[in-house]
Amino acid sequence: ADDNASGVAAVMELARQFVGEQVAPTLIFVTFSAEEHGLFGSTALVSSGLIELDTVELMVNMDMAARNAGQPVLLYHAGDLPVSVDEITQIAASIGLPVTVASEGVGGSDQLPFERSGVPVLFPFSGYHDDYHGIDDEIDRLEFDRLQAIVSLVREVVIAAAR
């Protein structure tokens, strides 16, 4: 439920929230499969030529976004972000979402093929938990307020990046 249904739910909610909004540049909402088996989905998109990677201003990876409410969200970032890290942390503070910023030491998720291709990435990660990759990663353990706060953070960062 957290890995990765919470990320898919977040992407779907963000897409719903942006319907009808005039946001430039273009927003593309995509979810990937086979992350645990070698980043196959995200690697396929990056190498497909379907999008011109040099025009992508920001890739936001949504994965594991609904647990560990008592801990700060890890905000992993790489590349030349269109929004400063200071502004992102200010947005998080205005939402009441504690964050820890990292620019290294986080890998293995779907932002990696984009990062390797020179695309700026942001990955808000709510952290590992005892149910990670386990059969007890069920919906009754999700913290929906946490998930909504992370969705709000990403929405505001995207809006700031579009200015």
Disulfide bonds with the S-S distance in Angstrom:
none
